[in-house]
Amino acid sequence: MTVDQDLPIGESEVTSAAINEYLKPGVFIDSEHPAVLAFTEKALEGAGSTAIDQAIDLYYAVRDGLRYDPYSMNMDEGNFVASNIAKRKSAFCIPKAILLTACARAAGIPARIGYADVRNHLCSPKLKAAMAGNDLFMYHGYVEMYLEGKWVKSTPAFNLELCEKVGIEALGFNGRDDSMMHPFDKAGRQHMEYVQDHGHFFDHPHERIQTTFKEAYGDLEIVLGGMKGDFSAEASAG
């Protein structure tokens, strides 16, 4: 399975044609698939008529509709296809960002996926051990939607229930301001630190990320294959 390269569009070169490129389906962001369309239609039941209203409803549908579960990580390509992700009950940050990007395009909102390396200071000891003993998460997924003439970032990774359990303020989204990871939790402890931004892409760059993960963490299929657990319970106890 191949992926288009990220589009060479600078922020100073934004045109209607360039923006509309981010309405097209990709290999992983298969926004025209019936499963994505069905998820999008359900999420927008009762939604307002504006693009911002719809973007907000889609954000919350993905944020809370799929429970965040890093133990669901599996590097098979099919697990990163939006139409497959739409049928799940849980996922980690990259699949959730892929799904939100696909749903936005399905709703007629230009969208692209972005990635950044983040340091998660509240990572559970069990998950930290799986990640080669460190708390640096490579290629954490986020979404950019084009709303009211600008790209707005959002991070739909952590569902409300998880945030309440671990004492992290759940990230909201108003369609106008970037919504990224809060640097501190409710108790004032350092939570998320953005280390490096890899920029945005038209489609999920699977081979690039797979290679990076292997270099950073080893063979995730082996490391995570035998790991099961309740991440929210582990994180809240950590």
Secondary structure, 3 states (H helix, E strand, C coil): CCCCCCCCCCHHHCCHHHHHHHHCCCCCCCCCCHHHHHHHHHHCCCCCCCHHHHHHHHHHHHHHHCEECHHHCCCCHHHHCHHHHCCCCEECHHHHHHHHHHHHHHCCCCEEEEEEEEEECCCCHHHHHHCCCCCEEEEEEEEEEEECCEEEEECCCCCHHHHHHHCCCCCCCCCCCCECCCCECCCCCECEEEEEEEEEECCCCHHHHHHHHHHHHCCHHHHHHCCCCCHHHHHHHC
